[in-house]
Amino acid sequence: MMGGFGMGLGGIVSLVILGVLVWVGITLYRSSGVGGGRAPRLHGDSALETLKARYARGEIDRETYLRMRDDIE
């Protein structure tokens, strides 16, 4: 009689441990920025930093850079 209760309790403990592990995994996944439903941040770049990088790579010309910089500021 006691043996059945002990095995049932072990199963419940196993499920609790499994649930905690799944919860920790989901929390870590979401905090990584991949699965949180939010757009991932690009290393904290602001719009102005992104604009400067585009200008430095030659993707936009000086006039476009200055106009867009004025819009941002």
PDB file of N, CA, C, O and CB in Angstrom:
ATOM      1  N   MET A   1       0.815  -1.182   0.000  1.00  0.00           N
ATOM      2  CA  MET A   1       0.000   0.000   0.000  1.00  0.00           C
ATOM      3  C   MET A   1       0.868   1.260   0.000  1.00  0.00           C
ATOM      4  O   MET A   1       0.587   2.191  -0.754  1.00  0.00           O
ATOM      5  CB  MET A   1      -0.932  -0.010   1.196  1.00  0.00           C
ATOM      6  N   MET A   2       1.895   1.310   0.810  1.00  0.00           N
ATOM      7  CA  MET A   2       2.762   2.467   0.863  1.00  0.00           C
ATOM      8  C   MET A   2       3.610   2.577  -0.401  1.00  0.00           C
ATOM      9  O   MET A   2       3.969   3.680  -0.813  1.00  0.00           O
ATOM     10  CB  MET A   2       3.652   2.399   2.093  1.00  0.00           C
ATOM     11  N   GLY A   3       3.929   1.444  -1.015  1.00  0.00           N
ATOM     12  CA  GLY A   3       4.746   1.455  -2.221  1.00  0.00           C
ATOM     13  C   GLY A   3       4.072   2.203  -3.361  1.00  0.00           C
ATOM     14  O   GLY A   3       4.747   2.919  -4.100  1.00  0.00           O
ATOM     15  N   GLY A   4       2.791   2.064  -3.522  1.00  0.00           N
ATOM     16  CA  GLY A   4       2.066   2.777  -4.573  1.00  0.00           C
ATOM     17  C   GLY A   4       2.065   4.274  -4.351  1.00  0.00           C
ATOM     18  O   GLY A   4       2.165   5.054  -5.299  1.00  0.00           O
ATOM     19  N   PHE A   5       1.951   4.669  -3.103  1.00  0.00           N
ATOM     20  CA  PHE A   5       1.964   6.100  -2.791  1.00  0.00           C
ATOM     21  C   PHE A   5       3.337   6.697  -3.058  1.00  0.00           C
ATOM     22  O   PHE A   5       3.451   7.808  -3.577  1.00  0.00           O
ATOM     23  CB  PHE A   5       1.559   6.338  -1.329  1.00  0.00           C
ATOM     24  N   GLY A   6       4.376   5.956  -2.701  1.00  0.00           N
ATOM     25  CA  GLY A   6       5.747   6.434  -2.907  1.00  0.00           C
ATOM     26  C   GLY A   6       6.060   6.603  -4.381  1.00  0.00           C
ATOM     27  O   GLY A   6       6.712   7.577  -4.758  1.00  0.00           O
ATOM     28  N   MET A   7       5.618   5.687  -5.223  1.00  0.00           N
ATOM     29  CA  MET A   7       5.874   5.788  -6.652  1.00  0.00           C
ATOM     30  C   MET A   7       5.084   6.944  -7.255  1.00  0.00           C
ATOM     31  O   MET A   7       5.572   7.626  -8.156  1.00  0.00           O
ATOM     32  CB  MET A   7       5.518   4.473  -7.358  1.00  0.00           C
ATOM     33  N   GLY A   8       3.878   7.166  -6.767  1.00  0.00           N
ATOM     34  CA  GLY A   8       3.080   8.291  -7.257  1.00  0.00           C
ATOM     35  C   GLY A   8       3.718   9.622  -6.905  1.00  0.00           C
ATOM     36  O   GLY A   8       3.718  10.553  -7.711  1.00  0.00           O
ATOM     37  N   LEU A   9       4.260   9.708  -5.703  1.00  0.00           N
ATOM     38  CA  LEU A   9       4.932  10.923  -5.258  1.00  0.00           C
ATOM     39  C   LEU A   9       6.197  11.161  -6.082  1.00  0.00           C
ATOM     40  O   LEU A   9       6.516  12.301  -6.422  1.00  0.00           O
ATOM     41  CB  LEU A   9       5.275  10.834  -3.757  1.00  0.00           C
ATOM     42  N   GLY A  10       6.915  10.087  -6.400  1.00  0.00           N
ATOM     43  CA  GLY A  10       8.110  10.217  -7.236  1.00  0.00           C
ATOM     44  C   GLY A  10       7.768  10.721  -8.623  1.00  0.00           C
ATOM     45  O   GLY A  10       8.519  11.506  -9.203  1.00  0.00           O
ATOM     46  N   GLY A  11       6.651  10.280  -9.156  1.00  0.00           N
ATOM     47  CA  GLY A  11       6.220  10.754 -10.464  1.00  0.00           C
ATOM     48  C   GLY A  11       5.864  12.231 -10.454  1.00  0.00           C
ATOM     49  O   GLY A  11       6.167  12.968 -11.392  1.00  0.00           O
ATOM     50  N   ILE A  12       5.217  12.644  -9.380  1.00  0.00           N
ATOM     51  CA  ILE A  12       4.845  14.059  -9.250  1.00  0.00           C
ATOM     52  C   ILE A  12       6.100  14.920  -9.127  1.00  0.00           C
ATOM     53  O   ILE A  12       6.195  15.975  -9.755  1.00  0.00           O
ATOM     54  CB  ILE A  12       3.920  14.275  -8.023  1.00  0.00           C
ATOM     55  N   VAL A  13       7.053  14.477  -8.327  1.00  0.00           N
ATOM     56  CA  VAL A  13       8.306  15.216  -8.169  1.00  0.00           C
ATOM     57  C   VAL A  13       9.034  15.310  -9.509  1.00  0.00           C
ATOM     58  O   VAL A  13       9.580  16.359  -9.849  1.00  0.00           O
ATOM     59  CB  VAL A  13       9.210  14.539  -7.110  1.00  0.00           C
ATOM     60  N   SER A  14       9.040  14.222 -10.262  1.00  0.00           N
ATOM     61  CA  SER A  14       9.680  14.228 -11.578  1.00  0.00           C
ATOM     62  C   SER A  14       9.008  15.229 -12.512  1.00  0.00           C
ATOM     63  O   SER A  14       9.687  15.948 -13.244  1.00  0.00           O
ATOM     64  CB  SER A  14       9.642  12.826 -12.196  1.00  0.00           C
ATOM     65  N   LEU A  15       7.687  15.278 -12.489  1.00  0.00           N
ATOM     66  CA  LEU A  15       6.974  16.241 -13.323  1.00  0.00           C
ATOM     67  C   LEU A  15       7.261  17.682 -12.909  1.00  0.00           C
ATOM     68  O   LEU A  15       7.394  18.559 -13.762  1.00  0.00           O
ATOM     69  CB  LEU A  15       5.481  15.976 -13.262  1.00  0.00           C
ATOM     70  N   VAL A  16       7.355  17.924 -11.612  1.00  0.00           N
ATOM     71  CA  VAL A  16       7.666  19.271 -11.128  1.00  0.00           C
ATOM     72  C   VAL A  16       9.060  19.684 -11.594  1.00  0.00           C
ATOM     73  O   VAL A  16       9.258  20.804 -12.065  1.00  0.00           O
ATOM     74  CB  VAL A  16       7.570  19.336  -9.582  1.00  0.00           C
ATOM     75  N   ILE A  17      10.016  18.781 -11.461  1.00  0.00           N
ATOM     76  CA  ILE A  17      11.384  19.074 -11.903  1.00  0.00           C
ATOM     77  C   ILE A  17      11.413  19.327 -13.407  1.00  0.00           C
ATOM     78  O   ILE A  17      12.066  20.266 -13.862  1.00  0.00           O
ATOM     79  CB  ILE A  17      12.336  17.912 -11.538  1.00  0.00           C
ATOM     80  N   LEU A  18      10.724  18.512 -14.170  1.00  0.00           N
ATOM     81  CA  LEU A  18      10.653  18.703 -15.615  1.00  0.00           C
ATOM     82  C   LEU A  18      10.019  20.050 -15.954  1.00  0.00           C
ATOM     83  O   LEU A  18      10.493  20.757 -16.842  1.00  0.00           O
ATOM     84  CB  LEU A  18       9.861  17.563 -16.267  1.00  0.00           C
ATOM     85  N   GLY A  19       8.960  20.397 -15.256  1.00  0.00           N
ATOM     86  CA  GLY A  19       8.304  21.680 -15.486  1.00  0.00           C
ATOM     87  C   GLY A  19       9.222  22.862 -15.203  1.00  0.00           C
ATOM     88  O   GLY A  19       9.227  23.840 -15.949  1.00  0.00           O
ATOM     89  N   VAL A  20       9.999  22.772 -14.124  1.00  0.00           N
ATOM     90  CA  VAL A  20      10.944  23.842 -13.789  1.00  0.00           C
ATOM     91  C   VAL A  20      12.012  23.958 -14.869  1.00  0.00           C
ATOM     92  O   VAL A  20      12.382  25.068 -15.251  1.00  0.00           O
ATOM     93  CB  VAL A  20      11.598  23.584 -12.413  1.00  0.00           C
ATOM     94  N   LEU A  21      12.509  22.840 -15.361  1.00  0.00           N
ATOM     95  CA  LEU A  21      13.525  22.874 -16.414  1.00  0.00           C
ATOM     96  C   LEU A  21      12.977  23.491 -17.700  1.00  0.00           C
ATOM     97  O   LEU A  21      13.667  24.272 -18.355  1.00  0.00           O
ATOM     98  CB  LEU A  21      14.045  21.462 -16.693  1.00  0.00           C
ATOM     99  N   VAL A  22      11.759  23.150 -18.059  1.00  0.00           N
ATOM    100  CA  VAL A  22      11.138  23.736 -19.252  1.00  0.00           C
ATOM    101  C   VAL A  22      10.953  25.233 -19.060  1.00  0.00           C
ATOM    102  O   VAL A  22      11.226  26.010 -19.976  1.00  0.00           O
ATOM    103  CB  VAL A  22       9.779  23.062 -19.554  1.00  0.00           C
ATOM    104  N   TRP A  23      10.497  25.647 -17.891  1.00  0.00           N
ATOM    105  CA  TRP A  23      10.302  27.066 -17.603  1.00  0.00           C
ATOM    106  C   TRP A  23      11.620  27.828 -17.689  1.00  0.00           C
ATOM    107  O   TRP A  23      11.666  28.916 -18.265  1.00  0.00           O
ATOM    108  CB  TRP A  23       9.678  27.249 -16.214  1.00  0.00           C
ATOM    109  N   VAL A  24      12.687  27.277 -17.130  1.00  0.00           N
ATOM    110  CA  VAL A  24      14.005  27.921 -17.202  1.00  0.00           C
ATOM    111  C   VAL A  24      14.460  28.031 -18.654  1.00  0.00           C
ATOM    112  O   VAL A  24      14.986  29.067 -19.062  1.00  0.00           O
ATOM    113  CB  VAL A  24      15.048  27.132 -16.371  1.00  0.00           C
ATOM    114  N   GLY A  25      14.264  26.985 -19.427  1.00  0.00           N
ATOM    115  CA  GLY A  25      14.652  27.009 -20.836  1.00  0.00           C
ATOM    116  C   GLY A  25      13.905  28.072 -21.618  1.00  0.00           C
ATOM    117  O   GLY A  25      14.507  28.796 -22.411  1.00  0.00           O
ATOM    118  N   ILE A  26      12.613  28.176 -21.408  1.00  0.00           N
ATOM    119  CA  ILE A  26      11.810  29.185 -22.103  1.00  0.00           C
ATOM    120  C   ILE A  26      12.233  30.583 -21.689  1.00  0.00           C
ATOM    121  O   ILE A  26      12.332  31.475 -22.532  1.00  0.00           O
ATOM    122  CB  ILE A  26      10.317  28.980 -21.818  1.00  0.00           C
ATOM    123  N   THR A  27      12.483  30.783 -20.408  1.00  0.00           N
ATOM    124  CA  THR A  27      12.913  32.089 -19.916  1.00  0.00           C
ATOM    125  C   THR A  27      14.245  32.497 -20.530  1.00  0.00           C
ATOM    126  O   THR A  27      14.409  33.644 -20.946  1.00  0.00           O
ATOM    127  CB  THR A  27      13.022  32.076 -18.394  1.00  0.00           C
ATOM    128  N   LEU A  28      15.190  31.579 -20.592  1.00  0.00           N
ATOM    129  CA  LEU A  28      16.486  31.879 -21.199  1.00  0.00           C
ATOM    130  C   LEU A  28      16.343  32.158 -22.690  1.00  0.00           C
ATOM    131  O   LEU A  28      17.004  33.053 -23.217  1.00  0.00           O
ATOM    132  CB  LEU A  28      17.460  30.722 -20.974  1.00  0.00           C
ATOM    133  N   TYR A  29      15.498  31.413 -23.366  1.00  0.00           N
ATOM    134  CA  TYR A  29      15.279  31.606 -24.796  1.00  0.00           C
ATOM    135  C   TYR A  29      14.703  32.991 -25.075  1.00  0.00           C
ATOM    136  O   TYR A  29      15.143  33.678 -25.996  1.00  0.00           O
ATOM    137  CB  TYR A  29      14.343  30.524 -25.345  1.00  0.00           C
ATOM    138  N   ARG A  30      13.731  33.390 -24.287  1.00  0.00           N
ATOM    139  CA  ARG A  30      13.112  34.702 -24.486  1.00  0.00           C
ATOM    140  C   ARG A  30      14.065  35.831 -24.140  1.00  0.00           C
ATOM    141  O   ARG A  30      14.063  36.860 -24.815  1.00  0.00           O
ATOM    142  CB  ARG A  30      11.849  34.823 -23.651  1.00  0.00           C
ATOM    143  N   SER A  31      14.877  35.667 -23.109  1.00  0.00           N
ATOM    144  CA  SER A  31      15.792  36.735 -22.725  1.00  0.00           C
ATOM    145  C   SER A  31      16.919  36.909 -23.723  1.00  0.00           C
ATOM    146  O   SER A  31      17.588  37.943 -23.728  1.00  0.00           O
ATOM    147  CB  SER A  31      16.362  36.463 -21.358  1.00  0.00           C
ATOM    148  N   SER A  32      17.141  35.908 -24.572  1.00  0.00           N
ATOM    149  CA  SER A  32      18.186  36.035 -25.585  1.00  0.00           C
ATOM    150  C   SER A  32      17.746  36.926 -26.726  1.00  0.00           C
ATOM    151  O   SER A  32      18.564  37.282 -27.573  1.00  0.00           O
ATOM    152  CB  SER A  32      18.576  34.670 -26.119  1.00  0.00           C
ATOM    153  N   GLY A  33      16.460  37.301 -26.773  1.00  0.00           N
ATOM    154  CA  GLY A  33      15.966  38.166 -27.823  1.00  0.00           C
ATOM    155  C   GLY A  33      15.481  37.420 -29.038  1.00  0.00           C
ATOM    156  O   GLY A  33      14.979  38.039 -29.977  1.00  0.00           O
ATOM    157  N   VAL A  34      15.611  36.138 -29.052  1.00  0.00           N
ATOM    158  CA  VAL A  34      15.225  35.348 -30.218  1.00  0.00           C
ATOM    159  C   VAL A  34      13.742  35.044 -30.197  1.00  0.00           C
ATOM    160  O   VAL A  34      13.068  35.214 -31.213  1.00  0.00           O
ATOM    161  CB  VAL A  34      16.024  34.052 -30.278  1.00  0.00           C
ATOM    162  N   GLY A  35      13.222  34.606 -29.085  1.00  0.00           N
ATOM    163  CA  GLY A  35      11.840  34.149 -29.061  1.00  0.00           C
ATOM    164  C   GLY A  35      10.907  34.993 -28.236  1.00  0.00           C
ATOM    165  O   GLY A  35       9.837  34.525 -27.849  1.00  0.00           O
ATOM    166  N   GLY A  36      11.280  36.227 -27.955  1.00  0.00           N
ATOM    167  CA  GLY A  36      10.455  37.045 -27.089  1.00  0.00           C
ATOM    168  C   GLY A  36       9.328  37.769 -27.792  1.00  0.00           C
ATOM    169  O   GLY A  36       8.556  38.479 -27.148  1.00  0.00           O
ATOM    170  N   GLY A  37       9.216  37.606 -29.097  1.00  0.00           N
ATOM    171  CA  GLY A  37       8.178  38.306 -29.828  1.00  0.00           C
ATOM    172  C   GLY A  37       8.522  39.760 -30.081  1.00  0.00           C
ATOM    173  O   GLY A  37       7.700  40.507 -30.612  1.00  0.00           O
ATOM    174  N   ARG A  38       9.706  40.164 -29.715  1.00  0.00           N
ATOM    175  CA  ARG A  38      10.148  41.525 -29.951  1.00  0.00           C
ATOM    176  C   ARG A  38      11.192  41.515 -31.050  1.00  0.00           C
ATOM    177  O   ARG A  38      11.831  40.494 -31.301  1.00  0.00           O
ATOM    178  CB  ARG A  38      10.707  42.165 -28.661  1.00  0.00           C
ATOM    179  N   ALA A  39      11.363  42.653 -31.702  1.00  0.00           N
ATOM    180  CA  ALA A  39      12.417  42.754 -32.697  1.00  0.00           C
ATOM    181  C   ALA A  39      13.764  42.737 -31.973  1.00  0.00           C
ATOM    182  O   ALA A  39      13.932  43.437 -30.974  1.00  0.00           O
ATOM    183  CB  ALA A  39      12.253  44.045 -33.565  1.00  0.00           C
ATOM    184  N   PRO A  40      14.711  41.962 -32.454  1.00  0.00           N
ATOM    185  CA  PRO A  40      16.007  41.930 -31.777  1.00  0.00           C
ATOM    186  C   PRO A  40      16.723  43.260 -31.903  1.00  0.00           C
ATOM    187  O   PRO A  40      16.655  43.920 -32.939  1.00  0.00           O
ATOM    188  CB  PRO A  40      16.879  40.815 -32.342  1.00  0.00           C
ATOM    189  N   ARG A  41      17.399  43.642 -30.852  1.00  0.00           N
ATOM    190  CA  ARG A  41      18.160  44.884 -30.871  1.00  0.00           C
ATOM    191  C   ARG A  41      19.489  44.635 -31.551  1.00  0.00           C
ATOM    192  O   ARG A  41      20.096  43.579 -31.373  1.00  0.00           O
ATOM    193  CB  ARG A  41      18.368  45.438 -29.441  1.00  0.00           C
ATOM    194  N   LEU A  42      19.931  45.575 -32.307  1.00  0.00           N
ATOM    195  CA  LEU A  42      21.183  45.446 -33.031  1.00  0.00           C
ATOM    196  C   LEU A  42      22.314  46.041 -32.210  1.00  0.00           C
ATOM    197  O   LEU A  42      22.812  47.122 -32.524  1.00  0.00           O
ATOM    198  CB  LEU A  42      21.094  46.127 -34.406  1.00  0.00           C
ATOM    199  N   HIS A  43      22.711  45.355 -31.182  1.00  0.00           N
ATOM    200  CA  HIS A  43      23.819  45.755 -30.325  1.00  0.00           C
ATOM    201  C   HIS A  43      23.634  47.152 -29.753  1.00  0.00           C
ATOM    202  O   HIS A  43      24.617  47.862 -29.540  1.00  0.00           O
ATOM    203  CB  HIS A  43      25.113  45.689 -31.093  1.00  0.00           C
ATOM    204  N   GLY A  44      22.411  47.558 -29.503  1.00  0.00           N
ATOM    205  CA  GLY A  44      22.134  48.840 -28.883  1.00  0.00           C
ATOM    206  C   GLY A  44      22.302  50.028 -29.821  1.00  0.00           C
ATOM    207  O   GLY A  44      22.333  51.168 -29.359  1.00  0.00           O
ATOM    208  N   ASP A  45      22.411  49.791 -31.130  1.00  0.00           N
ATOM    209  CA  ASP A  45      22.605  50.882 -32.078  1.00  0.00           C
ATOM    210  C   ASP A  45      21.408  51.825 -32.054  1.00  0.00           C
ATOM    211  O   ASP A  45      20.252  51.402 -32.057  1.00  0.00           O
ATOM    212  CB  ASP A  45      22.827  50.332 -33.497  1.00  0.00           C
ATOM    213  N   SER A  46      21.720  53.098 -32.030  1.00  0.00           N
ATOM    214  CA  SER A  46      20.658  54.080 -32.181  1.00  0.00           C
ATOM    215  C   SER A  46      20.491  54.366 -33.661  1.00  0.00           C
ATOM    216  O   SER A  46      21.296  53.923 -34.481  1.00  0.00           O
ATOM    217  CB  SER A  46      20.967  55.384 -31.385  1.00  0.00           C
ATOM    218  N   ALA A  47      19.470  55.091 -33.995  1.00  0.00           N
ATOM    219  CA  ALA A  47      19.217  55.428 -35.394  1.00  0.00           C
ATOM    220  C   ALA A  47      20.375  56.242 -35.972  1.00  0.00           C
ATOM    221  O   ALA A  47      20.761  56.049 -37.125  1.00  0.00           O
ATOM    222  CB  ALA A  47      17.897  56.208 -35.528  1.00  0.00           C
ATOM    223  N   LEU A  48      20.922  57.145 -35.174  1.00  0.00           N
ATOM    224  CA  LEU A  48      22.025  57.977 -35.651  1.00  0.00           C
ATOM    225  C   LEU A  48      23.280  57.142 -35.894  1.00  0.00           C
ATOM    226  O   LEU A  48      23.990  57.363 -36.875  1.00  0.00           O
ATOM    227  CB  LEU A  48      22.323  59.094 -34.645  1.00  0.00           C
ATOM    228  N   GLU A  49      23.557  56.191 -35.012  1.00  0.00           N
ATOM    229  CA  GLU A  49      24.722  55.314 -35.202  1.00  0.00           C
ATOM    230  C   GLU A  49      24.563  54.467 -36.463  1.00  0.00           C
ATOM    231  O   GLU A  49      25.525  54.259 -37.202  1.00  0.00           O
ATOM    232  CB  GLU A  49      24.919  54.400 -33.971  1.00  0.00           C
ATOM    233  N   THR A  50      23.359  53.986 -36.703  1.00  0.00           N
ATOM    234  CA  THR A  50      23.091  53.207 -37.910  1.00  0.00           C
ATOM    235  C   THR A  50      23.280  54.070 -39.146  1.00  0.00           C
ATOM    236  O   THR A  50      23.848  53.622 -40.142  1.00  0.00           O
ATOM    237  CB  THR A  50      21.668  52.624 -37.879  1.00  0.00           C
ATOM    238  N   LEU A  51      22.805  55.304 -39.083  1.00  0.00           N
ATOM    239  CA  LEU A  51      22.959  56.227 -40.203  1.00  0.00           C
ATOM    240  C   LEU A  51      24.434  56.512 -40.481  1.00  0.00           C
ATOM    241  O   LEU A  51      24.861  56.533 -41.636  1.00  0.00           O
ATOM    242  CB  LEU A  51      22.213  57.535 -39.922  1.00  0.00           C
ATOM    243  N   LYS A  52      25.208  56.731 -39.418  1.00  0.00           N
ATOM    244  CA  LYS A  52      26.648  56.976 -39.579  1.00  0.00           C
ATOM    245  C   LYS A  52      27.332  55.781 -40.239  1.00  0.00           C
ATOM    246  O   LYS A  52      28.192  55.944 -41.104  1.00  0.00           O
ATOM    247  CB  LYS A  52      27.304  57.272 -38.213  1.00  0.00           C
ATOM    248  N   ALA A  53      26.941  54.584 -39.823  1.00  0.00           N
ATOM    249  CA  ALA A  53      27.539  53.378 -40.397  1.00  0.00           C
ATOM    250  C   ALA A  53      27.194  53.253 -41.882  1.00  0.00           C
ATOM    251  O   ALA A  53      28.048  52.876 -42.685  1.00  0.00           O
ATOM    252  CB  ALA A  53      27.065  52.128 -39.635  1.00  0.00           C
ATOM    253  N   ARG A  54      25.964  53.561 -42.248  1.00  0.00           N
ATOM    254  CA  ARG A  54      25.564  53.506 -43.663  1.00  0.00           C
ATOM    255  C   ARG A  54      26.364  54.510 -44.492  1.00  0.00           C
ATOM    256  O   ARG A  54      26.782  54.206 -45.609  1.00  0.00           O
ATOM    257  CB  ARG A  54      24.050  53.784 -43.811  1.00  0.00           C
ATOM    258  N   TYR A  55      26.572  55.694 -43.948  1.00  0.00           N
ATOM    259  CA  TYR A  55      27.357  56.712 -44.658  1.00  0.00           C
ATOM    260  C   TYR A  55      28.814  56.265 -44.790  1.00  0.00           C
ATOM    261  O   TYR A  55      29.428  56.437 -45.843  1.00  0.00           O
ATOM    262  CB  TYR A  55      27.279  58.074 -43.921  1.00  0.00           C
ATOM    263  N   ALA A  56      29.358  55.697 -43.727  1.00  0.00           N
ATOM    264  CA  ALA A  56      30.750  55.234 -43.759  1.00  0.00           C
ATOM    265  C   ALA A  56      30.945  54.107 -44.772  1.00  0.00           C
ATOM    266  O   ALA A  56      32.005  54.015 -45.391  1.00  0.00           O
ATOM    267  CB  ALA A  56      31.184  54.762 -42.367  1.00  0.00           C
ATOM    268  N   ARG A  57      29.947  53.254 -44.950  1.00  0.00           N
ATOM    269  CA  ARG A  57      30.045  52.166 -45.918  1.00  0.00           C
ATOM    270  C   ARG A  57      29.785  52.627 -47.344  1.00  0.00           C
ATOM    271  O   ARG A  57      29.973  51.860 -48.289  1.00  0.00           O
ATOM    272  CB  ARG A  57      29.077  51.071 -45.558  1.00  0.00           C
ATOM    273  N   GLY A  58      29.354  53.875 -47.506  1.00  0.00           N
ATOM    274  CA  GLY A  58      29.092  54.401 -48.833  1.00  0.00           C
ATOM    275  C   GLY A  58      27.717  54.065 -49.367  1.00  0.00           C
ATOM    276  O   GLY A  58      27.469  54.209 -50.564  1.00  0.00           O
ATOM    277  N   GLU A  59      26.816  53.620 -48.506  1.00  0.00           N
ATOM    278  CA  GLU A  59      25.461  53.271 -48.942  1.00  0.00           C
ATOM    279  C   GLU A  59      24.628  54.506 -49.275  1.00  0.00           C
ATOM    280  O   GLU A  59      23.714  54.434 -50.096  1.00  0.00           O
ATOM    281  CB  GLU A  59      24.761  52.457 -47.865  1.00  0.00           C
ATOM    282  N   ILE A  60      24.937  55.632 -48.644  1.00  0.00           N
ATOM    283  CA  ILE A  60      24.211  56.878 -48.894  1.00  0.00           C
ATOM    284  C   ILE A  60      25.237  57.978 -49.129  1.00  0.00           C
ATOM    285  O   ILE A  60      26.372  57.896 -48.659  1.00  0.00           O
ATOM    286  CB  ILE A  60      23.254  57.241 -47.697  1.00  0.00           C
ATOM    287  N   ASP A  61      24.823  59.016 -49.868  1.00  0.00           N
ATOM    288  CA  ASP A  61      25.740  60.124 -50.134  1.00  0.00           C
ATOM    289  C   ASP A  61      25.654  61.154 -49.009  1.00  0.00           C
ATOM    290  O   ASP A  61      24.835  61.031 -48.098  1.00  0.00           O
ATOM    291  CB  ASP A  61      25.421  60.784 -51.498  1.00  0.00           C
ATOM    292  N   ARG A  62      26.515  62.174 -49.090  1.00  0.00           N
ATOM    293  CA  ARG A  62      26.615  63.180 -48.030  1.00  0.00           C
ATOM    294  C   ARG A  62      25.304  63.952 -47.862  1.00  0.00           C
ATOM    295  O   ARG A  62      24.863  64.186 -46.737  1.00  0.00           O
ATOM    296  CB  ARG A  62      27.759  64.153 -48.332  1.00  0.00           C
ATOM    297  N   GLU A  63      24.693  64.340 -48.952  1.00  0.00           N
ATOM    298  CA  GLU A  63      23.451  65.117 -48.870  1.00  0.00           C
ATOM    299  C   GLU A  63      22.349  64.316 -48.180  1.00  0.00           C
ATOM    300  O   GLU A  63      21.619  64.837 -47.338  1.00  0.00           O
ATOM    301  CB  GLU A  63      22.990  65.545 -50.276  1.00  0.00           C
ATOM    302  N   THR A  64      22.244  63.055 -48.547  1.00  0.00           N
ATOM    303  CA  THR A  64      21.240  62.187 -47.918  1.00  0.00           C
ATOM    304  C   THR A  64      21.547  62.005 -46.438  1.00  0.00           C
ATOM    305  O   THR A  64      20.647  62.033 -45.600  1.00  0.00           O
ATOM    306  CB  THR A  64      21.184  60.815 -48.623  1.00  0.00           C
ATOM    307  N   TYR A  65      22.833  61.816 -46.123  1.00  0.00           N
ATOM    308  CA  TYR A  65      23.237  61.660 -44.725  1.00  0.00           C
ATOM    309  C   TYR A  65      22.837  62.892 -43.914  1.00  0.00           C
ATOM    310  O   TYR A  65      22.225  62.772 -42.852  1.00  0.00           O
ATOM    311  CB  TYR A  65      24.760  61.423 -44.624  1.00  0.00           C
ATOM    312  N   LEU A  66      23.190  64.086 -44.424  1.00  0.00           N
ATOM    313  CA  LEU A  66      22.897  65.316 -43.679  1.00  0.00           C
ATOM    314  C   LEU A  66      21.393  65.521 -43.500  1.00  0.00           C
ATOM    315  O   LEU A  66      20.941  65.930 -42.431  1.00  0.00           O
ATOM    316  CB  LEU A  66      23.504  66.528 -44.396  1.00  0.00           C
ATOM    317  N   ARG A  67      20.622  65.235 -44.549  1.00  0.00           N
ATOM    318  CA  ARG A  67      19.172  65.394 -44.461  1.00  0.00           C
ATOM    319  C   ARG A  67      18.575  64.422 -43.440  1.00  0.00           C
ATOM    320  O   ARG A  67      17.733  64.806 -42.628  1.00  0.00           O
ATOM    321  CB  ARG A  67      18.526  65.177 -45.840  1.00  0.00           C
ATOM    322  N   MET A  68      19.011  63.179 -43.486  1.00  0.00           N
ATOM    323  CA  MET A  68      18.484  62.174 -42.564  1.00  0.00           C
ATOM    324  C   MET A  68      18.943  62.445 -41.133  1.00  0.00           C
ATOM    325  O   MET A  68      18.191  62.210 -40.188  1.00  0.00           O
ATOM    326  CB  MET A  68      18.920  60.770 -43.000  1.00  0.00           C
ATOM    327  N   ARG A  69      20.175  62.940 -40.966  1.00  0.00           N
ATOM    328  CA  ARG A  69      20.666  63.277 -39.641  1.00  0.00           C
ATOM    329  C   ARG A  69      19.825  64.394 -39.024  1.00  0.00           C
ATOM    330  O   ARG A  69      19.475  64.345 -37.845  1.00  0.00           O
ATOM    331  CB  ARG A  69      22.141  63.690 -39.706  1.00  0.00           C
ATOM    332  N   ASP A  70      19.502  65.414 -39.851  1.00  0.00           N
ATOM    333  CA  ASP A  70      18.663  66.511 -39.361  1.00  0.00           C
ATOM    334  C   ASP A  70      17.282  66.002 -38.956  1.00  0.00           C
ATOM    335  O   ASP A  70      16.717  66.457 -37.962  1.00  0.00           O
ATOM    336  CB  ASP A  70      18.528  67.605 -40.434  1.00  0.00           C
ATOM    337  N   ASP A  71      16.741  65.059 -39.724  1.00  0.00           N
ATOM    338  CA  ASP A  71      15.438  64.479 -39.393  1.00  0.00           C
ATOM    339  C   ASP A  71      15.485  63.743 -38.063  1.00  0.00           C
ATOM    340  O   ASP A  71      14.560  63.847 -37.257  1.00  0.00           O
ATOM    341  CB  ASP A  71      14.980  63.527 -40.500  1.00  0.00           C
ATOM    342  N   ILE A  72      16.550  63.007 -37.837  1.00  0.00           N
ATOM    343  CA  ILE A  72      16.678  62.217 -36.598  1.00  0.00           C
ATOM    344  C   ILE A  72      16.853  63.131 -35.385  1.00  0.00           C
ATOM    345  O   ILE A  72      16.236  62.922 -34.340  1.00  0.00           O
ATOM    346  CB  ILE A  72      17.874  61.238 -36.699  1.00  0.00           C
ATOM    347  N   GLU A  73      17.692  64.132 -35.540  1.00  0.00           N
ATOM    348  CA  GLU A  73      17.991  65.023 -34.406  1.00  0.00           C
ATOM    349  C   GLU A  73      16.832  65.958 -34.185  1.00  0.00           C
ATOM    350  O   GLU A  73      16.875  66.791 -33.280  1.00  0.00           O
ATOM    351  CB  GLU A  73      19.291  65.828 -34.645  1.00  0.00           C
TER     352      GLU A  73
END
